[in-house]
Amino acid sequence: MMRTVDRSMDLTASIRHEDGMYWAEVTELPGCFASGDTVTELIEALEEAVSLYLTDSGEGPVATTISTVGLHADRAPQQAA
């Protein structure tokens, strides 16, 4: 029986908004990225991407939850005029 790893990690995701979509890459996990049409979809996809990345790296099944998301006002998507 496989056991799910339960531990806390602090990871940084760089979030971008381009061409009407959001995408992010995790700084500490090279090649780990996700995208979504909304921030909510992005967060769900990012949780799955981190879990898969860590599972593939030999960590075993990993429960992943993103608990803090900060969007900086100076980086917010521009509204079309």
Biopython code that builds the backbone (N, CA, C, O; Angstrom):
import numpy as np
from Bio.PDB.StructureBuilder import StructureBuilder

atoms = [
    (1, "MET", "N", (0.841, -1.179, 0.000)),
    (1, "MET", "CA", (0.000, 0.000, 0.000)),
    (1, "MET", "C", (0.887, 1.244, 0.000)),
    (1, "MET", "O", (1.856, 1.325, 0.754)),
    (2, "MET", "N", (0.545, 2.214, -0.856)),
    (2, "MET", "CA", (1.315, 3.450, -0.924)),
    (2, "MET", "C", (0.837, 4.410, 0.150)),
    (2, "MET", "O", (-0.355, 4.493, 0.445)),
    (3, "ARG", "N", (1.774, 5.125, 0.724)),
    (3, "ARG", "CA", (1.478, 6.112, 1.744)),
    (3, "ARG", "C", (1.665, 7.501, 1.156)),
    (3, "ARG", "O", (2.650, 7.753, 0.463)),
    (4, "THR", "N", (0.729, 8.403, 1.427)),
    (4, "THR", "CA", (0.836, 9.780, 0.951)),
    (4, "THR", "C", (1.745, 10.567, 1.886)),
    (4, "THR", "O", (1.583, 10.522, 3.106)),
    (5, "VAL", "N", (2.697, 11.284, 1.311)),
    (5, "VAL", "CA", (3.623, 12.105, 2.083)),
    (5, "VAL", "C", (2.893, 13.354, 2.553)),
    (5, "VAL", "O", (2.247, 14.042, 1.763)),
    (6, "ASP", "N", (3.001, 13.643, 3.846)),
    (6, "ASP", "CA", (2.348, 14.818, 4.413)),
    (6, "ASP", "C", (3.410, 15.694, 5.063)),
    (6, "ASP", "O", (3.879, 15.409, 6.165)),
    (7, "ARG", "N", (3.779, 16.752, 4.373)),
    (7, "ARG", "CA", (4.758, 17.688, 4.915)),
    (7, "ARG", "C", (4.540, 19.037, 4.262)),
    (7, "ARG", "O", (3.897, 19.145, 3.217)),
    (8, "SER", "N", (5.072, 20.039, 4.880)),
    (8, "SER", "CA", (4.871, 21.394, 4.391)),
    (8, "SER", "C", (6.117, 21.862, 3.643)),
    (8, "SER", "O", (7.243, 21.609, 4.072)),
    (9, "MET", "N", (5.901, 22.547, 2.521)),
    (9, "MET", "CA", (6.994, 23.106, 1.733)),
    (9, "MET", "C", (6.607, 24.530, 1.338)),
    (9, "MET", "O", (5.440, 24.813, 1.066)),
    (10, "ASP", "N", (7.570, 25.395, 1.311)),
    (10, "ASP", "CA", (7.353, 26.735, 0.786)),
    (10, "ASP", "C", (7.930, 26.784, -0.618)),
    (10, "ASP", "O", (9.137, 26.627, -0.806)),
    (11, "LEU", "N", (7.067, 27.003, -1.606)),
    (11, "LEU", "CA", (7.484, 27.096, -2.994)),
    (11, "LEU", "C", (7.009, 28.429, -3.553)),
    (11, "LEU", "O", (6.011, 28.983, -3.093)),
    (12, "THR", "N", (7.718, 28.934, -4.531)),
    (12, "THR", "CA", (7.376, 30.199, -5.161)),
    (12, "THR", "C", (6.929, 29.955, -6.591)),
    (12, "THR", "O", (7.648, 29.339, -7.377)),
    (13, "ALA", "N", (5.735, 30.442, -6.928)),
    (13, "ALA", "CA", (5.234, 30.331, -8.296)),
    (13, "ALA", "C", (5.177, 31.732, -8.902)),
    (13, "ALA", "O", (4.568, 32.641, -8.338)),
    (14, "SER", "N", (5.809, 31.887, -10.037)),
    (14, "SER", "CA", (5.739, 33.145, -10.777)),
    (14, "SER", "C", (4.531, 33.071, -11.698)),
    (14, "SER", "O", (4.490, 32.250, -12.615)),
    (15, "ILE", "N", (3.541, 33.937, -11.451)),
    (15, "ILE", "CA", (2.289, 33.913, -12.201)),
    (15, "ILE", "C", (2.281, 35.028, -13.231)),
    (15, "ILE", "O", (2.638, 36.170, -12.940)),
    (16, "ARG", "N", (1.864, 34.673, -14.444)),
    (16, "ARG", "CA", (1.801, 35.653, -15.534)),
    (16, "ARG", "C", (0.433, 35.593, -16.194)),
    (16, "ARG", "O", (-0.227, 34.555, -16.185)),
    (17, "HIS", "N", (0.021, 36.698, -16.756)),
    (17, "HIS", "CA", (-1.251, 36.772, -17.483)),
    (17, "HIS", "C", (-0.910, 37.231, -18.894)),
    (17, "HIS", "O", (-0.470, 38.363, -19.096)),
    (18, "GLU", "N", (-1.113, 36.353, -19.864)),
    (18, "GLU", "CA", (-0.783, 36.659, -21.258)),
    (18, "GLU", "C", (-1.857, 36.093, -22.173)),
    (18, "GLU", "O", (-2.324, 34.972, -21.975)),
    (19, "ASP", "N", (-2.240, 36.859, -23.157)),
    (19, "ASP", "CA", (-3.200, 36.405, -24.168)),
    (19, "ASP", "C", (-4.480, 35.821, -23.554)),
    (19, "ASP", "O", (-5.028, 34.840, -24.056)),
    (20, "GLY", "N", (-4.945, 36.436, -22.466)),
    (20, "GLY", "CA", (-6.183, 36.020, -21.841)),
    (20, "GLY", "C", (-6.100, 34.788, -20.970)),
    (20, "GLY", "O", (-7.124, 34.313, -20.478)),
    (21, "MET", "N", (-4.887, 34.248, -20.763)),
    (21, "MET", "CA", (-4.699, 33.064, -19.921)),
    (21, "MET", "C", (-3.687, 33.353, -18.827)),
    (21, "MET", "O", (-2.846, 34.242, -18.957)),
    (22, "TYR", "N", (-3.779, 32.598, -17.759)),
    (22, "TYR", "CA", (-2.800, 32.668, -16.680)),
    (22, "TYR", "C", (-1.889, 31.457, -16.782)),
    (22, "TYR", "O", (-2.337, 30.360, -17.116)),
    (23, "TRP", "N", (-0.618, 31.657, -16.496)),
    (23, "TRP", "CA", (0.307, 30.528, -16.420)),
    (23, "TRP", "C", (1.317, 30.812, -15.325)),
    (23, "TRP", "O", (1.573, 31.965, -14.980)),
    (24, "ALA", "N", (1.877, 29.768, -14.793)),
    (24, "ALA", "CA", (2.828, 29.912, -13.689)),
    (24, "ALA", "C", (3.896, 28.839, -13.776)),
    (24, "ALA", "O", (3.673, 27.743, -14.290)),
    (25, "GLU", "N", (5.060, 29.187, -13.258)),
    (25, "GLU", "CA", (6.138, 28.216, -13.128)),
    (25, "GLU", "C", (6.639, 28.267, -11.691)),
    (25, "GLU", "O", (6.657, 29.326, -11.062)),
    (26, "VAL", "N", (7.046, 27.108, -11.181)),
    (26, "VAL", "CA", (7.515, 27.006, -9.801)),
    (26, "VAL", "C", (9.032, 27.127, -9.809)),
    (26, "VAL", "O", (9.735, 26.291, -10.376)),
    (27, "THR", "N", (9.518, 28.178, -9.174)),
    (27, "THR", "CA", (10.948, 28.494, -9.188)),
    (27, "THR", "C", (11.815, 27.341, -8.691)),
    (27, "THR", "O", (12.849, 27.038, -9.285)),
    (28, "GLU", "N", (11.397, 26.706, -7.614)),
    (28, "GLU", "CA", (12.211, 25.655, -6.988)),
    (28, "GLU", "C", (12.114, 24.296, -7.680)),
    (28, "GLU", "O", (12.869, 23.380, -7.353)),
    (29, "LEU", "N", (11.197, 24.160, -8.626)),
    (29, "LEU", "CA", (11.005, 22.870, -9.314)),
    (29, "LEU", "C", (11.153, 23.081, -10.823)),
    (29, "LEU", "O", (10.156, 23.308, -11.509)),
    (30, "PRO", "N", (12.362, 23.011, -11.345)),
    (30, "PRO", "CA", (12.605, 23.279, -12.769)),
    (30, "PRO", "C", (11.702, 22.444, -13.680)),
    (30, "PRO", "O", (11.618, 21.223, -13.540)),
    (31, "GLY", "N", (11.036, 23.113, -14.603)),
    (31, "GLY", "CA", (10.159, 22.438, -15.542)),
    (31, "GLY", "C", (8.747, 22.225, -15.027)),
    (31, "GLY", "O", (7.919, 21.656, -15.738)),
    (32, "CYS", "N", (8.447, 22.664, -13.816)),
    (32, "CYS", "CA", (7.117, 22.506, -13.243)),
    (32, "CYS", "C", (6.319, 23.774, -13.535)),
    (32, "CYS", "O", (6.643, 24.852, -13.038)),
    (33, "PHE", "N", (5.275, 23.631, -14.346)),
    (33, "PHE", "CA", (4.461, 24.786, -14.704)),
    (33, "PHE", "C", (3.029, 24.347, -14.940)),
    (33, "PHE", "O", (2.745, 23.157, -15.074)),
    (34, "ALA", "N", (2.124, 25.325, -14.991)),
    (34, "ALA", "CA", (0.705, 25.042, -15.216)),
    (34, "ALA", "C", (0.060, 26.269, -15.834)),
    (34, "ALA", "O", (0.632, 27.359, -15.828)),
    (35, "SER", "N", (-1.155, 26.075, -16.375)),
    (35, "SER", "CA", (-1.890, 27.200, -16.948)),
    (35, "SER", "C", (-3.377, 27.027, -16.697)),
    (35, "SER", "O", (-3.840, 25.935, -16.366)),
    (36, "GLY", "N", (-4.121, 28.117, -16.857)),
    (36, "GLY", "CA", (-5.566, 28.074, -16.690)),
    (36, "GLY", "C", (-6.196, 29.338, -17.237)),
    (36, "GLY", "O", (-5.540, 30.371, -17.371)),
    (37, "ASP", "N", (-7.480, 29.242, -17.551)),
    (37, "ASP", "CA", (-8.214, 30.404, -18.060)),
    (37, "ASP", "C", (-8.505, 31.413, -16.958)),
    (37, "ASP", "O", (-8.655, 32.604, -17.231)),
    (38, "THR", "N", (-8.586, 30.944, -15.709)),
    (38, "THR", "CA", (-8.842, 31.809, -14.558)),
    (38, "THR", "C", (-7.792, 31.517, -13.493)),
    (38, "THR", "O", (-7.072, 30.522, -13.580)),
    (39, "VAL", "N", (-7.706, 32.380, -12.495)),
    (39, "VAL", "CA", (-6.764, 32.139, -11.402)),
    (39, "VAL", "C", (-7.141, 30.856, -10.663)),
    (39, "VAL", "O", (-6.266, 30.088, -10.265)),
    (40, "THR", "N", (-8.429, 30.626, -10.481)),
    (40, "THR", "CA", (-8.882, 29.401, -9.805)),
    (40, "THR", "C", (-8.435, 28.155, -10.571)),
    (40, "THR", "O", (-7.924, 27.209, -9.973)),
    (41, "GLU", "N", (-8.626, 28.154, -11.885)),
    (41, "GLU", "CA", (-8.166, 27.016, -12.703)),
    (41, "GLU", "C", (-6.654, 26.872, -12.624)),
    (41, "GLU", "O", (-6.138, 25.756, -12.559)),
    (42, "LEU", "N", (-5.944, 27.993, -12.629)),
    (42, "LEU", "CA", (-4.482, 27.952, -12.534)),
    (42, "LEU", "C", (-4.047, 27.306, -11.225)),
    (42, "LEU", "O", (-3.163, 26.448, -11.224)),
    (43, "ILE", "N", (-4.656, 27.706, -10.111)),
    (43, "ILE", "CA", (-4.283, 27.155, -8.807)),
    (43, "ILE", "C", (-4.522, 25.644, -8.782)),
    (43, "ILE", "O", (-3.674, 24.892, -8.302)),
    (44, "GLU", "N", (-5.661, 25.200, -9.291)),
    (44, "GLU", "CA", (-5.946, 23.760, -9.336)),
    (44, "GLU", "C", (-4.918, 23.021, -10.185)),
    (44, "GLU", "O", (-4.430, 21.961, -9.794)),
    (45, "ALA", "N", (-4.593, 23.579, -11.340)),
    (45, "ALA", "CA", (-3.616, 22.944, -12.227)),
    (45, "ALA", "C", (-2.218, 22.961, -11.605)),
    (45, "ALA", "O", (-1.446, 22.017, -11.781)),
    (46, "LEU", "N", (-1.896, 24.027, -10.884)),
    (46, "LEU", "CA", (-0.585, 24.140, -10.246)),
    (46, "LEU", "C", (-0.445, 23.128, -9.110)),
    (46, "LEU", "O", (0.620, 22.534, -8.938)),
    (47, "GLU", "N", (-1.509, 22.929, -8.338)),
    (47, "GLU", "CA", (-1.480, 21.903, -7.283)),
    (47, "GLU", "C", (-1.196, 20.529, -7.891)),
    (47, "GLU", "O", (-0.385, 19.764, -7.369)),
    (48, "GLU", "N", (-1.874, 20.229, -8.997)),
    (48, "GLU", "CA", (-1.668, 18.938, -9.654)),
    (48, "GLU", "C", (-0.249, 18.827, -10.217)),
    (48, "GLU", "O", (0.388, 17.780, -10.095)),
    (49, "ALA", "N", (0.244, 19.901, -10.830)),
    (49, "ALA", "CA", (1.590, 19.879, -11.412)),
    (49, "ALA", "C", (2.660, 19.652, -10.346)),
    (49, "ALA", "O", (3.586, 18.869, -10.556)),
    (50, "VAL", "N", (2.542, 20.328, -9.210)),
    (50, "VAL", "CA", (3.516, 20.158, -8.127)),
    (50, "VAL", "C", (3.448, 18.730, -7.588)),
    (50, "VAL", "O", (4.482, 18.106, -7.348)),
    (51, "SER", "N", (2.248, 18.219, -7.401)),
    (51, "SER", "CA", (2.083, 16.857, -6.905)),
    (51, "SER", "C", (2.720, 15.841, -7.849)),
    (51, "SER", "O", (3.446, 14.948, -7.411)),
    (52, "LEU", "N", (2.446, 15.981, -9.142)),
    (52, "LEU", "CA", (3.036, 15.077, -10.132)),
    (52, "LEU", "C", (4.554, 15.204, -10.183)),
    (52, "LEU", "O", (5.261, 14.201, -10.277)),
    (53, "TYR", "N", (5.049, 16.423, -10.123)),
    (53, "TYR", "CA", (6.495, 16.653, -10.149)),
    (53, "TYR", "C", (7.171, 15.937, -8.982)),
    (53, "TYR", "O", (8.155, 15.221, -9.166)),
    (54, "LEU", "N", (6.633, 16.136, -7.784)),
    (54, "LEU", "CA", (7.248, 15.528, -6.603)),
    (54, "LEU", "C", (7.091, 14.011, -6.602)),
    (54, "LEU", "O", (7.993, 13.298, -6.163)),
    (55, "THR", "N", (5.960, 13.510, -7.086)),
    (55, "THR", "CA", (5.761, 12.067, -7.189)),
    (55, "THR", "C", (6.765, 11.465, -8.165)),
    (55, "THR", "O", (7.366, 10.428, -7.886)),
    (56, "ASP", "N", (6.943, 12.121, -9.316)),
    (56, "ASP", "CA", (7.886, 11.629, -10.325)),
    (56, "ASP", "C", (9.332, 11.707, -9.854)),
    (56, "ASP", "O", (10.183, 10.961, -10.338)),
    (57, "SER", "N", (9.614, 12.602, -8.915)),
    (57, "SER", "CA", (10.991, 12.744, -8.428)),
    (57, "SER", "C", (11.331, 11.716, -7.353)),
    (57, "SER", "O", (12.428, 11.732, -6.795)),
    (58, "GLY", "N", (10.375, 10.812, -7.065)),
    (58, "GLY", "CA", (10.651, 9.754, -6.099)),
    (58, "GLY", "C", (10.170, 10.051, -4.702)),
    (58, "GLY", "O", (10.461, 9.285, -3.784)),
    (59, "GLU", "N", (9.444, 11.134, -4.504)),
    (59, "GLU", "CA", (8.944, 11.489, -3.184)),
    (59, "GLU", "C", (7.733, 10.646, -2.785)),
    (59, "GLU", "O", (7.307, 10.686, -1.631)),
    (60, "GLY", "N", (7.178, 9.889, -3.723)),
    (60, "GLY", "CA", (5.954, 9.142, -3.461)),
    (60, "GLY", "C", (4.759, 10.054, -3.664)),
    (60, "GLY", "O", (4.938, 11.240, -3.942)),
    (61, "PRO", "N", (3.527, 9.529, -3.532)),
    (61, "PRO", "CA", (2.343, 10.375, -3.700)),
    (61, "PRO", "C", (2.381, 11.541, -2.709)),
    (61, "PRO", "O", (2.653, 11.349, -1.524)),
    (62, "VAL", "N", (2.112, 12.719, -3.192)),
    (62, "VAL", "CA", (2.205, 13.920, -2.360)),
    (62, "VAL", "C", (0.876, 14.658, -2.391)),
    (62, "VAL", "O", (0.353, 14.962, -3.463)),
    (63, "ALA", "N", (0.326, 14.948, -1.209)),
    (63, "ALA", "CA", (-0.871, 15.777, -1.115)),
    (63, "ALA", "C", (-0.430, 17.229, -1.246)),
    (63, "ALA", "O", (0.402, 17.698, -0.470)),
    (64, "THR", "N", (-0.983, 17.939, -2.220)),
    (64, "THR", "CA", (-0.548, 19.299, -2.484)),
    (64, "THR", "C", (-1.711, 20.264, -2.350)),
    (64, "THR", "O", (-2.763, 20.077, -2.961)),
    (65, "THR", "N", (-1.513, 21.299, -1.546)),
    (65, "THR", "CA", (-2.502, 22.363, -1.389)),
    (65, "THR", "C", (-1.773, 23.687, -1.401)),
    (65, "THR", "O", (-0.803, 23.882, -0.668)),
    (66, "ILE", "N", (-2.237, 24.586, -2.226)),
    (66, "ILE", "CA", (-1.662, 25.928, -2.253)),
    (66, "ILE", "C", (-2.448, 26.764, -1.260)),
    (66, "ILE", "O", (-3.655, 26.950, -1.412)),
    (67, "SER", "N", (-1.759, 27.268, -0.243)),
    (67, "SER", "CA", (-2.463, 27.955, 0.821)),
    (67, "SER", "C", (-2.341, 29.474, 0.751)),
    (67, "SER", "O", (-3.157, 30.178, 1.346)),
    (68, "THR", "N", (-1.355, 29.991, 0.047)),
    (68, "THR", "CA", (-1.175, 31.435, -0.023)),
    (68, "THR", "C", (-0.887, 31.849, -1.443)),
    (68, "THR", "O", (0.018, 31.320, -2.089)),
    (69, "VAL", "N", (-1.661, 32.796, -1.924)),
    (69, "VAL", "CA", (-1.429, 33.344, -3.250)),
    (69, "VAL", "C", (-1.430, 34.849, -3.121)),
    (69, "VAL", "O", (-2.382, 35.430, -2.599)),
    (70, "GLY", "N", (-0.380, 35.483, -3.588)),
    (70, "GLY", "CA", (-0.318, 36.939, -3.561)),
    (70, "GLY", "C", (-0.165, 37.470, -4.975)),
    (70, "GLY", "O", (0.765, 37.102, -5.691)),
    (71, "LEU", "N", (-1.074, 38.327, -5.364)),
    (71, "LEU", "CA", (-0.963, 38.997, -6.651)),
    (71, "LEU", "C", (-0.627, 40.448, -6.380)),
    (71, "LEU", "O", (-1.366, 41.143, -5.683)),
    (72, "HIS", "N", (0.463, 40.897, -6.916)),
    (72, "HIS", "CA", (0.908, 42.271, -6.684)),
    (72, "HIS", "C", (0.183, 43.219, -7.626)),
    (72, "HIS", "O", (0.039, 42.939, -8.816)),
    (73, "ALA", "N", (-0.266, 44.330, -7.092)),
    (73, "ALA", "CA", (-1.036, 45.307, -7.871)),
    (73, "ALA", "C", (-0.260, 45.790, -9.093)),
    (73, "ALA", "O", (-0.844, 46.027, -10.150)),
    (74, "ASP", "N", (1.052, 45.935, -8.948)),
    (74, "ASP", "CA", (1.836, 46.411, -10.085)),
    (74, "ASP", "C", (1.987, 45.359, -11.176)),
    (74, "ASP", "O", (2.489, 45.657, -12.260)),
    (75, "ARG", "N", (1.565, 44.153, -10.902)),
    (75, "ARG", "CA", (1.661, 43.072, -11.878)),
    (75, "ARG", "C", (0.281, 42.596, -12.342)),
    (75, "ARG", "O", (0.178, 41.625, -13.091)),
    (76, "ALA", "N", (-0.763, 43.271, -11.904)),
    (76, "ALA", "CA", (-2.125, 42.864, -12.265)),
    (76, "ALA", "C", (-2.338, 43.066, -13.764)),
    (76, "ALA", "O", (-1.779, 43.996, -14.346)),
    (77, "PRO", "N", (-3.136, 42.210, -14.394)),
    (77, "PRO", "CA", (-3.417, 42.347, -15.807)),
    (77, "PRO", "C", (-4.063, 43.698, -16.118)),
    (77, "PRO", "O", (-4.891, 44.189, -15.351)),
    (78, "GLN", "N", (-3.690, 44.272, -17.209)),
    (78, "GLN", "CA", (-4.256, 45.555, -17.645)),
    (78, "GLN", "C", (-5.613, 45.327, -18.280)),
    (78, "GLN", "O", (-5.785, 44.382, -19.050)),
    (79, "GLN", "N", (-6.574, 46.175, -17.972)),
    (79, "GLN", "CA", (-7.900, 46.110, -18.586)),
    (79, "GLN", "C", (-7.865, 46.822, -19.919)),
    (79, "GLN", "O", (-7.237, 47.871, -20.058)),
    (80, "ALA", "N", (-8.540, 46.248, -20.900)),
    (80, "ALA", "CA", (-8.616, 46.899, -22.221)),
    (80, "ALA", "C", (-9.486, 48.143, -22.108)),
    (80, "ALA", "O", (-10.510, 48.137, -21.425)),
    (81, "ALA", "N", (-9.073, 49.200, -22.778)),
    (81, "ALA", "CA", (-9.813, 50.454, -22.716)),
    (81, "ALA", "C", (-10.996, 50.443, -23.657)),
    (81, "ALA", "O", (-11.734, 51.426, -23.733)),
]
sb = StructureBuilder()
sb.init_structure("model")
sb.init_model(0)
sb.init_chain("A")
sb.init_seg("    ")
for serial, (resi, resn, name, xyz) in enumerate(atoms, 1):
    if name == "N":
        sb.init_residue(resn, " ", resi, " ")
    sb.init_atom(name, np.array(xyz, "f"), 0.0, 1.0, " ", f" {name:<3s}", serial, name[0])
structure = sb.get_structure()
